[in-house]
């Protein structure tokens, strides 16, 4: 793999997408490529499609991988000023993890909602990786960031939703979070109230779930000291997504 030492490598000025692959099919590929194009425009790279990041290129890359890798895996597409990279890896999320649900905690690291970088999926991903590793070391599955105002914004590798009296809520975008692909899907399929949520308000919610492109919809059974024993609405959201994802 030939990697040029550009500003993406040196300073994190680049973008990436991680696309779920099920039975050889990339899920929500068109949405991922649209988001990558927005990031390319933000960084001034020019159109990603002109540099070979197209639906056809992704499908060809998947076709060149082993059947085992593409049965339940992920394609990562990395774009920087001088680099275009495709990588294949497994998807770590299993049915057992959905049945157990996630235990999460509030991170001590704050999201900077004034930075435009948080609204794109960039190679400036150090906080997310370090907090995800810290969560694993602590025996939990996710860390949730607050912004500089103390408002809940997103997980280290996920968007977050809450349910109260059967209504779905999620932090509004200007709290400082990535507009996730699954977040967009859930907002299109269900009535979702975008609002400001503080940690001290968590006791008033009945359910919690997190989303990203690889996990889909994951129940959260505990966030900090607050337990969420119910998952009726969460299961409804997940069931719809799982029934539709192969056609998305």
Residue, then its C-alpha position, 0 to 999 in steps of 0.5 A: x500500500x503506497x501512502x503519501x505523506x500529505x496533510x492527511x497523514x501528518x495533520x489528520x486533514x482527511x476524511x473516511x467512511x466505514x461502510x457495512x457489508x452484508x453478504x457482499x452488499x455495501x449497505x447505504x453506500x450512496x449515503x456514505x459517498x454523499x457524506x464523503x463528497x461533503x467532506x472532500x468539499x470542506x477540505x478542498x480536495x475536489x470531487x471524490x468521484x473524480x479521484x475514483x471513489x465511486x459506487x462502481x469502485x467500491x463494488x469492485x473492491x468488495x468483489x475482489x475480497x474473500x467471501x468470508x470477509x464480505x459476509x459480515x464485514x466493513x469497507x473503509x474508504x480513506x480520502x486525503x489530499x494525495x491518498x485514496x485508500x480502500x480497506x476491508x475488515x470484519x464487523x465486530x457486532x454480533x447478535x449476542x451483543x444486541x441481546x445484552x445491550x451496551x453499558x456506557x459512561x460519560x466521557x471526561x473529554x469534551x466535544x468542541x461544538x464550535x469546531x467544523x471538524x466534528x461535523x465531518x468524519x475526519x482523520x482527526x479521530x484520536x479522541x474517539x479511538x482513545x475513549x473507545x479503548x478506555x471504555x473497553x479497558x473499563x469493561x464497558x462498550x461506549x463512552x458518551x461525549x458532552x460538549x463545552x456547555x455540558x450537553x450530551x452530543x454523541x458517543x465515541x463511535x455512535x450517535x445517541x437516542x433516548x425514548x420517553x413516553x414512546x417518543x424518540x429524542x436525539x441531541x440536535x446537530x449544533x450540540x457538536x456531533x457527526x450527522x451519522x448515516x444511521x442517525x439520518x435513516x432513523x430520522x427519516x423513518x420515525x418522528x425524532x425530536x432533536x433537542x438539548x439533553x443534559x446528563x441530569x435529565x437522563x432519569x426522565x427517559x425510558x430507553x436509550x440506544x446508539x447507532x452507527x453504520x456497523x452496529x446498526x441500532x444498539x440498545x443501551x441498558x445503562x449510561x452512567x448510573x442510569x439504567x434503561x430496562x426497557x427497549x420496546x421502541x428501540x426494538x421497533x427501530x432496530x427491527x425496521x432497519x434490519x428488515x430493510x438494510x439489504x435493500x438500502 
